[in-house]
Amino acid sequence: MQVIQAIYENGVFRPMEPVDLPPASKVTLEIRPVPTAPKTAHLEETYEILSHSYGTGVSDLAARHDEHQP
């Protein structure tokens, strides 16, 4: 038994890796959708980090803002 991942497009399952089967082989598929994280899932962690303030010892972090601009 071989487990592979495939993408379902236009009514056809397209393997994401080579499959060692002769052409026109009949197979039995067990469909289990791969859970996908919502695109904004990583933003929650980012917003959590940004919600904290950190002491840097620099009173004006924007003082050199334009230094690296072309």
C-alpha positions as CSV (number, residue, x, y, z in Angstrom):
1,M,0.0,0.0,0.0
2,Q,1.3,3.4,-0.9
3,V,0.2,6.8,0.5
4,I,0.6,9.8,-1.8
5,Q,-0.7,13.3,-1.8
6,A,-2.7,14.6,-4.8
7,I,-4.4,17.7,-6.0
8,Y,-8.0,17.5,-7.2
9,E,-8.5,19.7,-10.3
10,N,-11.1,19.7,-13.0
11,G,-12.5,16.4,-11.8
12,V,-9.1,14.6,-11.8
13,F,-6.8,13.7,-9.0
14,R,-3.2,14.7,-9.9
15,P,-0.5,13.1,-7.9
16,M,2.1,15.5,-6.4
17,E,4.9,12.9,-6.7
18,P,5.7,10.0,-9.1
19,V,3.5,6.9,-8.6
20,D,4.9,3.4,-9.4
21,L,1.9,2.0,-11.3
22,P,1.4,0.8,-14.9
23,P,-0.8,3.0,-17.0
24,A,-4.6,2.5,-16.7
25,S,-4.2,0.7,-13.3
26,K,-7.4,0.7,-11.2
27,V,-6.9,1.8,-7.6
28,T,-9.0,2.4,-4.6
29,L,-8.8,5.9,-3.1
30,E,-9.5,6.9,0.5
31,I,-10.2,10.7,0.4
32,R,-8.9,12.6,3.4
33,P,-8.6,16.3,2.8
34,V,-5.4,17.8,4.0
35,P,-6.2,20.6,6.5
36,T,-5.0,24.0,5.5
37,A,-4.3,26.8,7.9
38,P,-6.2,30.0,7.2
39,K,-4.0,32.5,5.6
40,T,-4.4,34.8,8.6
41,A,-3.4,32.2,11.2
42,H,0.2,33.4,11.3
43,L,-1.0,37.0,11.8
44,E,-2.4,36.3,15.2
45,E,1.1,35.4,16.5
46,T,2.6,38.4,14.8
47,Y,0.0,40.8,16.3
48,E,0.7,39.2,19.7
49,I,4.4,39.9,19.4
50,L,3.7,43.5,18.2
51,S,1.3,44.2,21.1
52,H,4.3,44.1,23.6
53,S,6.7,47.0,24.1
54,Y,10.3,46.3,24.6
55,G,12.9,48.5,26.2
56,T,15.7,49.3,23.7
57,G,17.4,52.1,25.5
58,V,17.0,54.3,22.4
59,S,14.7,57.2,23.0
60,D,13.9,58.0,19.4
61,L,14.0,54.9,17.1
62,A,12.8,57.0,14.1
63,A,15.8,59.4,14.3
64,R,17.8,57.5,11.7
65,H,14.8,56.4,9.7
66,D,15.9,57.8,6.3
67,E,19.5,56.8,6.7
68,H,19.3,53.8,4.4
69,Q,16.9,55.2,1.8
70,P,18.2,55.7,-1.7
